[in-house]
Amino acid sequence: MKLYNTLTKRLDPFAPQHGRTVGIYVCGPTVYDHLHIGNVRPVLVFSALRRYFERFKGWRVLYVQNVTDIDDRLIKRSIETSQTVATIAETYTRAYFDLLEALGVDRPTASPLATDYVEEMVQFIAGLVEKGHAYERDGDVYFRVASVADYGALSGRRLADQEAGSRVRVSESKEDPLDFTLWKAARPGEPEWPSPWGPGRPGWHTECVVMSRAHLGEHLDIHAGGNDLMFPHHENEIAQATASSDAPFFRFWLHNGMLHFGGEEMHKSLGNFRYAYQILEAYDAETVEYFYLSRHYRKPLDFSEDGLRAAQAAVARVRRLIDDIEAELRQSDGEMGPAGQAFSQSLARFRERFVEALDDDFNTVDGVAVLQDLVSETNRFRAEAVGIDRLALRDAVELLRELGWPLGLFQPAGASSSSIEAGLLDLLVGLRRELRARKAFDLSDRVRDQLAELGVELKDTPQGTLWSRLAP
């Protein structure tokens, strides 16, 4: 498999770095509001990549997506609504997971909250200060960008070019206008945590470095997000990780293109957006998946009602075909004739083409085209086949479901049980934690071992117990 690596600016061969486990970190939501339809693109794209890894490559995936529950935007919303930051964060975190369920997207292996890792972030920042990569001014701590030799390698924005284009200092406290904030001194009424530099809160760019390392350890394979995060957020992550230690950071950086609305990039600040839940009130999740994945993830995507209606019609055609075949053959049985056997054997080439497409930088556009060709071939055979040869149509339906699975398409009704599964697993993890606290180690080990038999691995870490699916 090859993926376009933003860091190297080329298609690089991809495989897990350690065994058959892939670690993926996707920048998650800042929970001050509902997600708009532009925010949903990385959710759908990289969740589909995860499913492809699991089903078609046989890899175990540790999929981590953070939740930013302390941020300037949360504080601003708190002032506007007179609600606490914690209340706002809780409301929209719950809304986010409800949205994942509505989209039929599996919950991440872990969804760490930024506020649960502040102590670790303080320690991390203190280490940067000690090494001379950061400095304190009036309770704020800034990262010294000039201390990192290759700053700008990800985005292509070289330090010398940025300095030449900088005319004024953003803050008189900074040594350099390009230095960015690691720790913000608390203002009256804002949430705060203790630190060596006084009460305050961590900067956004530090969160993902600390939490990705905490949850993925050595499995730092893929860091993903929208290309609007490439600079400064991802660039600043790399700078901090590089400065903090000699340990390698992520090998692959994947970035999806932006959603356009009315010819412009979609941004809440421009007002040219719609909330994702509003789209799901008008269209089903399959239609939304088909619409998003019918465009290559790295290219811009134009949002339009016409595009969604076309996706809706395409999904409906395949659904009708599957339903009609299953209804016709529900009571049928027997051995296929030569024509049916030849048709069944010919289906293998569609699977080969599908894998070839998705192995080529996760080209879901060509993957969807393979599905369309499979539908056309199935319709052709259906029109010609007679008698027991028609039993081969079952194999076509089975393949449509198999190829559609990583894209979230054409699954049987009720097949998406990800939220129920996640809830039950979280319940069992909590039960095991209580058993261990009561020193009932025999029972807690029994929970762990039986989950392993069911294909779920528990991993005890300093931050708590994580669960993940074992590779099939």
N, C-alpha and C positions, 0 to 999 in steps of 0.2 A: 504494500500500500504506500502511496505517496500523498503527502499533504503540503500545501503551500505554507512555508514557514516565514512569517513576517520578519523574523529576526535575521534570517539568511537571505531573504528575498528570492527564494527559489523553491521548486518542488523537491522535497527531501523524502527519502524512504522512511517510513514510520513503522516501528514495532515497539512493544513495551521494553523499557530499559532493564527491568528486573523481572525475570520469569514471564508469566502470562498475566500480570497485573498492570493495568493502565491507571495512572492517576491524572484526573482532569479537574482543573479549577476554573470555574466560570464566575466572573464578577456578577454578584447578585444585586437585588434591588435596594435602593435607599427608601425606607418604608415611611415616607411622609405623605404618600398619595397612592392611588391605584396606578397600575402599569398602563401605559398607552400602547397602541399597537406597534409602535417602533420598538419598544422595550421587549416585546414578545418575540421578535425575530431571533435573538441569540438563544432564548429559552427553547424554541422549537428546533432550531438548527442543531445545537449541540446536544440536546436530548436525543435527537434522531441519530447523531453520530455515536452516542453512547449505546443506543440499542443495536446499531449495526456492529459495533465492536463485540457486544455480548453474544449476539445471535449468529453472525456470519463469520467472525474471526475467532470466536471461542475464548475471548479474553474476559477476565474479571475486571470490572471497572469500579474504581473508587471515584465517585463523582461529588465534588464539594462545591457548594455555592453559598457564599456568605450572605448575611443580612446586615446591612448598615443601619443600625438603630440609634446612632448618635451622629448628627451632622448639622451644618448650618441651616439646611432646608427644614429639618425637623424642628429646630429652635424657632425659626421664622414662623412655621405653621403653628407652633405652640403659642407664640405671641398673638397671632391672628385669631386663634380659636379659644384662647384661655384654657386649653387643655394641657395636661402635662406632656412632656416629651415621651415618657414611658407609655402613656395611654395611646397617643397617636401611633407610636411604633407598634404596639401590640395590635391595634386595630388593623393596620395595613399589612402587618406580617401575616395575620390570619387571612386577610383578603388575598394575599399573594398565594398562599397554599390552597385556598379555595379555587383560585384561577388555575393553578396547576392541575387540580382535579378535574375542573371543567374542560381543560384542554386534553385530558387523557395522558398527561405527562407524569412519568414516575418521579416521585420525590427524590431529591439528592440523597446520596449516602449520608452526608452530613450538611447541616445548614447552620454553621456557627454564627452566633450573634456577636457583633463587635464589642458590645458592653461586657461580655463574658471574658474578654481577653485583654482588658485594659492593663492589668498588672503585667502580663507578658509583654505588652507593647511598651510600657515604661522601661522594663529591663532592656528591651531591644534598643530603644532610643538612647538609653544611658550608655550602652555599648558603643554606639556610633559617636557619641560625645567623647567617650574615653579614647577612641581611636583617631580623633581629630576630624571626623567626617561631618560633625554637627556641632553647633554652638548655641548657647542660651543668651537671650536678650530680653530683659524685663519679664521673665516668666514664660516667654515663648522660646521654642527650640526650632532652629532651622537646619536643614541639610545643606552642607557646603558642596554645591554641584561641581565646582571646579576641582574637587578632590578626587573625582572619578574620571579616569582617563578616557573611557569610551562612551561617555554620556551622549545620547542621541542615536545610538546604533540601531535601535528598533524603529524609530520614526523617521530616521534620516535627517533629523534636525541637529546639525552639528553645533557644538558649543560656541565656536568662533562666529558662526553665522548668526546665532541668537544674540550674542553680545553686541555684534555690529548693528543689529536692528533694534536694540534696546536704547531708548532715549532718556527715560526717567526711572528713578528708583521707586518701586512700589511701596517700600517702607524704609524709613531712615534707619530702622533697626537692623536691616539686612546688610551683610557684607557685600552682597551682589544681588541685583534684582532678580536673577534666575533662581536663587536659593528658595526652596519650598519648605512649608511648615510641617514639622513632625509633631509638635505639641503646642496647643493653644492655651494660653493663660485664661482662666475662667473670668467671665464678666458677671456682674450681679444677676442672680436669678437663673443662671445657666447650670445645667448638670455639670458636676465636677468630680474629679478623682484626685487623690494625693499623688505627688511626684516629687523628686528631688528639686524641681524648679518651681514648686508651688502648685496649688490646686489648678486643675485644668482638664483638658480632654485631648485624645490623640487626633492627629490629622488623618484624613481619609487615605492617603497614599501608603500609610504604614500598616493599615489593617490587613490588607490582603497578603502582604509578605509574611506576617506573623501567623495568620490563620492557615494559610496554605501549607506552610512548613509543619504546623502543629498537627494537621490532619492527614497530610500525604507523606510526610517523612521523606523517604528516599524515592517515592514514586512521583517525582516532579516531571511528568511527561508533557502535559499540554496545559497551557494557560490560554483561556479563550474569553472573548467579549466583543462588543461592537467596536468598529474602527474609530469611533469618536473617543474611545478610551486609550487609544494607542499613545497619544500625547495629551496631557502630561502624565496621566495616571499610570499606565503600564511602564512608561519610560522611567518614572520615578520609583516604581517597584524594583525594577532591575538595578537601578543605581543603589538603592538601599541594600538589596540582597548582595550585590557585588562588594559593597563597602563593609558589610557586617562580617563576612567570613569568606574563606576560600571554597566553601562548599558550593557545588553547582546549583543553579536555580533552574527554572524550566527550560527544557530543550526546544520545545515547539510553542510558537505563539500564533494562534489562529484568530482572525478578525473577520466578522461579517460586515457587509456593506449596510449603509443606512436605508431606512424607509423614506421614500419621498411622497409628499402629499401636495397636490396642486403644483408640481414642478419644483418644489423646494424640499430640503431636508426637513423631516418632522421634528419639531422641538416644542415643548410646552411653552417656552418663552415667546414663541411666535404665535401661539394659539392655533396652529394648524395641526391638530391632533385629534384622535378619538381614543377613548379608553377601550382596553381590550375586552372588558366585560360587556361593553355596548355592542361590539361586533358579535360576541357569542350569543347575544339576545336575538340576533337576526340570522346567524349562520351556525351550523353545527361545527364541532371541532374538526371533523374530517375535512370539511371544506376549507377551513382555515389552514390546516396542515398542507393540503394540496396546493393552495394558493402560494404559501410561503416557500415550499420546497420545489415549486416549478420554476424557480429562478435560482441561479447559482449563488451560494451563500456569500461569496465575496463581492458580488455585483450589487449596485443599488437596486432597490425594488420599488416600483411605482404602485402605491396603494390606490385602488379604485373599486367602486361598486361593480363595474363591468367585469373586472378581473375576478372578483369574488363570485359573481353570478356564473361566470364561465367555469370556475372551479367547482361550484355547486352542481352544475349540469354534468360535468365530467365524472364526478364522484357518483352521482345518481345513476348514470348509465352503467357503471361497473357494478354498483349495488343491485340494479335490476337484473343484470346478467347473472350474477351469483345467486340471487334469490330464485330466479326462474330455473336455473340448472338444478339447484338443491331441491326445489319443489318437484321437478320432473323425475329426478332419480332417487327420491327418498325411499321408495319401496322396491327399487330395482336392484338386481344382483345377478352375478354370473361372470363368465369369462368373456373378455373382449375378443372381437375378431381381429384379423390382420390390420385393417384400417385404423381401428382404435389403438392397437398396440403401437403402430407407427406414429400416430399422433402423440401418444404419451411419451414415446422416446424422443420425439422432436422438441419437447418442452425443455429439455436440459439446456439447450442453447440459450433460452431466455434467462435462465438463472446465471449462466456464465456471463452473458452480456451485462446483466444487472451488477454482478460483483465487479466486473471490469470497470463499469462506470463509477461505482462508489469508491473503488480503490484508487481512482484517479481524482484526488483532491475532493473527495466526497461530492461527486458530480450528480446531485439528485435530479438535475434537469434531464440528463440522459437516462437516469434510473426511471423517472416517470415516463419517458418515451418508451422504454422497454415494456413497462406495464401497459401502455397504450397499444403497442404492437402485439403483446400477448392477448389483449382483449380482442383485437381485430382477427387474429389467427383463431381464437376460440369461437368467435362468431362465424367465421368461415366454415370451420369444421362442424359446428352445430347445424348450420344450414344444409350441409351435405350428408352428414352421418345418419345412418339408419340402424335400427335394431340394437343389438348388444354393443356395437361399436360406440354408441353414445355414452356408455359408461366411462369412457376416457375423459369426458368433460369434468368428471370429479377431480381428476388429476390437475386440470387447468385451474379449477377453483382453489384447490389446495396450494398451488404455486402462487396464485394471485394473493392469497392470504399471507404466504411466507414472505414474498417480496414486499408486500405492503406493510408488513409488521414494523420494520425500523422507521418507516415514514409515517406511522400512525394511521394507516389506511386499511380498509376492507376487512376488519376483524369482526368476528361474530358478536352479536349484541351481548353486552354484559361481560365482554372479555377483559375490559380494562378495570382491574381491581387494585391498581397500584396504591391508592390512598388507604383502602382497607388493609392491605398487606402491611403498609408502612405503619399504620396505627397499631396493628396487632404486634408487630415486631418491637415497636417502641414500648408497648405495654409489657412484653416479655423481658426486654432489657431492664425496665424499671423494676419488675418483679425480681429479677436476678440480682440487681443492686441491693434490694432490701434483704434478700436471702444472705448475701455476702456480709451485709452489715450485722445481721443476726448470727453470723458465723455458721450458717447452715450450708457449708461448702459442698456437701454431697449433693444437695438439691440444686444449688446454683450450677455445679458442674454438669448435672444432668440436663438442665435447660440448655447450656452451651452445646453439649454433645448432640442432643436431639435436633437442635437447630442446624448443626453442621451436617447431620444426616439428611436434612431437608434442603441443603444447599445454601445455608446462610452462615457466614463466619462472624464471630464476635471477636473484637480486638479491644483489649483494655489499654487505655492510654492515660496519661496524666490529666487529660481534659475530660475523661469519661469513657464510656464504652461505645464503640462504633460498630455498626453492623453493615455487612456488604454481602452481595450475592457471590457465591463461588462460581467459577467458570464451569459450564456444562461439560 
